[in-house]
């Protein structure tokens, strides 16, 4: 992992940037300006602009979008990443070591003083040039064992910095495991963990259908056996009746 390599190279002060409501705050004019540098077709640019300003509909009332990218679409992360690509180029120009995935960004420096300085200058660049908002309460300077990146953290061993699951992520994982493996409540509570609930419902339906199929087969077998026995009895009665006249014809005549 690249972050681990930076730490083992001595860049042990981490600047964790948190962009406030990133997907909701993307500036349309800034984004369209970046796109126009690479796309010359006006029809395509007009279509993207219409997509950005399409807005949302709530209670039958349409609200036009003035900023941000519509979430839930495959195009939104791509358009948002185009904006943050400018941040990547700025960090590389300044010679910083960083790791970014979507709007999660961590910068690695050697001293706390440098970290505070980089935090101030990068925040100013993001807000003035990219027209985005940095969350001052969540953005921080931390040590590797206190930092988190995509649910992972770090700890120091004899060979250097190693990767581990972040403590908060581990707590969430354990909590979910407890909820899904409770003996008294094998199925999720109503309104929680819908995905697991639907999976359990499907499993329960399969087991119920399988058991019902076995019972139906048993009933059919029993019915078949009864029908077979009844048919044999009927055939025997018919044969006996057919044989009675023949027996009567073979009886000796009286007086002979």
N, C-alpha and C positions, 0 to 999 in steps of 0.2 A: 504494500500500500504506500502511495506516495507520501502521505502525511507522516507515516512511521519513519520513512527515510529522512525527511526533514528533521524530525525530532532527534534521531540518532546522529545527525550531522551537527547538532548543537543549537538548532533553532527551537528552543524550548519554551518560548512565550507565544501564546496563541491569541490571535485577535478573532473573535467570533462575531461575525456580522449577521444581524437579523433585519431583513427588509420588511417593513410593516405593510401587511396586506398587499404583497407584491403584485399578484395577478390582478388585483382590483385597482392598482395605482399606475399601471403602465401608461405613459403619456402617448396619445395617438399621434400627435404631430412629430414627436421625436422618433417614434417607430416608423412612420411613413417616410420621414427624411432619410433614415438608414436604409429602408427598402429601396427607395428611389435611386440610391447610389449603385445598386446592383441590378435592379429591374427597370428596363426601359419601356416595357409595354404598358401603355396608359390604361388599357382595359383591365389588366391584371391588378394594377394599383387601385383602380376604382373599385374593383370587386373586393379587395382586401379592406379598403376603407369602409365599404358598406357592411362588411362582416363585423368590423369593430364597432360601428355605430348602430348596429341592429338593436341593441338593448335587450330588455327582458319584458315579459308580460306577467303582471301580478293582478289577480282578481279581474281579469278581462281588460286591464288598462296597460297599454304599452309605455314603457319608460325608455327613452333613447339613451344609449351609452355615450358618455362624454370622456371616459377614461377606463383603462383596464382592458383585459381580453376576456371574451366569453369563456367561462369554465365548462369543462365537460367535453370539450372538443379536442381532437388530436392536433389541431392547428395552433391552439393557444400556447402550449409549451414551446413550440417552435418559434412563434413570434416573440414570446417573452425572452427566449434565449438569445434572440438577435440583439435585444437591448443590452443584456448582460455580457454579450461578447465584447462590447465596448469597455466594460469593466475589466475583462480579462486582458485586453490589450494595454490598458493603463497600468495594471499591476505588473505586466511583463516589461513595459517601458521603464518602470521605476526599479526593476530588478528584484521584486518581491517574490518570495516562495509562497505559493497558495494552493488550495484545493477548493474547487467549486463544483457543486452538483445542483443544477436549477438555481434556486435562490438561497441555498445553503453554502456559505463561503467562510473559509478559515484561512487566515494569513499567519505565517510563522516567521518570527524574528528572534534575535539573540538576547535582547535585554528588555526589561519592563519599560524603561524610558523610551526606547525605540517603538515599543508596542503602543504606548500612549500617543506618541507623535503620529504614527501611521494611522491609528484610529481616527484622529482628528482630521487629517488631510484626506483620507479616503472617504470619510463621511461627507465632507464638504464637496468632494468631486461627485459623489453619487447624487446628492440632493441638488446641486447646482447644474451639473451637466446632463445627468440622466433623468432628472425630474422625478426621482423616487424618494421615498421617505425611509430613513433608517430608524429602527426602534431603539431609542436610547436606553430603555430599561432592560431590554434583553441582550443587546450587544454588549460585549465585555471583553476584558483581557484576562486570561486565565492560564493556569499551568496545565500541562498535558493530562494529568490524572483528574483534573476538574473539568476538562473540556469534553464536548460531545460532538460527533460528526456522523450523521446518518444513523444514529442509534448506537454508535460505538464510542469507546473511550480508550485510555491507555494506562499502563502501569509499568513501573521500572523493575526490571529483573537484572540478573547478573550479566546478561549479554546485551542489555540496553532496553529501549522502550518496546513494549509488546502491546498487542491489540486485545481488547476485551469488550464484552457487551457493557454498555453504560448502565450504571446502577438503576436509574429510573426505568430504563427499558427492561431490565431484568425483573423489576417489581411488577411491571405490567404483564410480562410473559407469565410469571408465576400466578398472578391473579386470574388470568384467563384460563390457565391450566386447572386451577382449583374449581372454577365455575363449570368447566366442561367435564370434570371427572368426579363431581360430588356424588356420593353413594345414595343419598336421600333425594337428590334431584338430578337424575341422569340427563334430563332435557333442560335447555336454557329457560330462564324465566321469561315471562311474556314481555316483549318490548326490548329484550336484550339479546345481542349476538344473533341476529336474524339469519346470518349465513349458516352458522352452526345449527341453528334451530331447523332451518329448512332441510339441512343434510340429515338431521336426526329423524325428521318427519318422513323423508324419503326412505330412510333405512327401516323405520317402523312400518311403513306401507309395504315395503318389499317383504318383510317378515310376515306381516298379516296376510298378504296375497299368497305367499308360499304355503302358510298353514292352511288357508282356505282351500287352496288347490289340492293339498293332501287329503283334506276332509272330503272334498268333492269326489276325488278318485276313489276313496274308501266307500262312499255311498254308491258310486257307480258299480264298483266291484260287488258290493252286497246285493244291489238290485239285479245285476247280471246273474249272480248265482241263484237268486230266488227265481228269476225268470227261467233259467235253465232247468231248475228242479221242477218247476210247474209244467214246463213243456214236456219233460220226460214222463211225468205222471199222466198228462193228457194223452200222450202217445200210447202209453201202456193201456189206458182205459179203452181207447179206440181199437187197439189190437184185440183186446179181450172181446169186445162187442162183435168184431168181424169173425172171430173164431167160433162164437156161439152157434150160428147157423150151420157151420161146417160140422160141428160136433153133433148137432141134432140130426143131420143127414146121415151120419154113420151109425146111429142107434139101430139095433135089430128090430124088425117089425114084429108086432105081437101075433102070436098064433103060429109063427113059423118055426 
